[in-house]
Amino acid sequence: MTVTEASKHSVPDFKWGALDPQTFRKGIMENGAVMLRGAGDPVLLARVRQSLVELFTKYSTTPQSEIERGLKSSDPLERDYWEQIKLSHIFDRTFKRLAGYSYYEIVRQSGLWKFLARAFPEAELTESPSCNCRRVSVGERREFWDSPVEFHVDAQVFYDHKLSINFWTPLNECGATAPGLEVVLLGVQDTKAYLEHNPAGYEPRPGDFGHMKNFRCAKMQLPVLQEHGLGSKRWAPEFDVGDILAFTNFTMHATHSTASMTEPRMSVEIRVDLE
């Protein structure tokens, strides 16, 4: 297992089935993330991966002019579709239509959905509209692949008025030779306090979108995290196929990538909202 400075501290890394819902809830609320080793079914994950490979292969020879036409279409549904293809962010609503099944089968078949319901019995679980795949590679950006992203919280992009759990599921081994994921092991309330979360919002800055104005996003820059003593809480685990990292929409996370990671990574972000 690869860790960054969090190696000095215990990390929330569990074999699936070795922790109860209450321990999971405590762990994710106090640390922001919990690793569930072997929670995903490798057969189902291989099926999802193959479906996505076939989808992107279908468009690999599409002329750039056709892609640009789609992105400029007057039809919002067509524009949305081509934006998903270009960024490699195929949302579940589109995946279901094209593949005939849902990303959510990963958490339902494994028992994670029911497990989460037992961990948060006071909440109603709903499928998030923001459930998508990502394909990431290091170096020069490939067509229909995304680039590594810096530290952020999902709440700054999607919504910050409720809790959401992201069951981050890689479809190939990653964290060593392929880009993985890095999180800051900080609880929900502590992260909100650190980022000075303000639902009313601050003065928007140039380039802000979504709910970025509700957070002091500059405090997620690496030098600032180090300045505030949060470098010791960074954790970048290695993943086998079947390992799932659960974290909240308030958990600071980023792509874990190095120049030596020569293989690409494909993953699914399965978000479950707690209403």
C-alpha positions, 0 to 999 in steps of 0.5 A: 500500500502506498501512502503519502505523509499519512504513513505516520498515522493509522489509515481507514483501510478495511477488508470488505466485511470486516467492519460494521455499518456503525464503524463505517459511519464513524470512520467516514465522518471523522476521516472523510474516507474509508477503504473497502478492500474487495467490495466490488465484484471483479466480473461485474467491474470487467463488464463495465470496463468492457462496455466503456471501452467499446463505447469509446472505441466506437468514437475513436475514428470520429472526425474532429469536425463532427465532434465540434458540430455536436458540441455546438449543436442547438439541441442541449441533449446532443451537446450534453452527449458530446461533452460527456464523450469528449471529457470521458465523463459518461454519466449513468443516465447515458451509460444506462441507455447505451449499455442497458444497465447501470453503474449502480449495479456495482453498489447494489450487487455488492451489498454496499447500498444496503450497508450504507442504509444501515450506516445512515438509517435516518436518511433516504438513499437516492441515486445521484444525477452526478454519477459518472466514469472517468478515464485519466492518463498522465502526460499529453492528453489523449482524445477522450481521456481526462487529465489529472485534477488538483485537490477539490471537494465534490460539494464545490461542483455539485451540491453542498446542502446535503451529504453524499457518499462517493463509492470511487471504483477503479476498473483497473489496478491503479496507484502505482503504475496508473493514476490513483486517488489521493484524499485528505483524511479530515472529517466532514465538519473539520473540512467544512471549518477549514474551507470556511464553508459558507452556504450564503457564499462569498464574492465570486472569483473569476473562473468560479462555477458551481458552488465554488464561491461557498468555499475558500478553494485556494486553501486546497492548494498544496503549499497551503495544505502544508502550511496548515499542517494537513500534509500529514493527512494526505493518503494515496493508496494503491488499488486492486480491481474490486477495491472501493474507496468511499468518501464524502462530497466534503472530502478533499481529494485529487488525482494521485499521479506521477511522471512514472505512471505510464498506464491509464486509469479508468474508474467510476464515481458512484455517488449516493445522496443522503436525503 
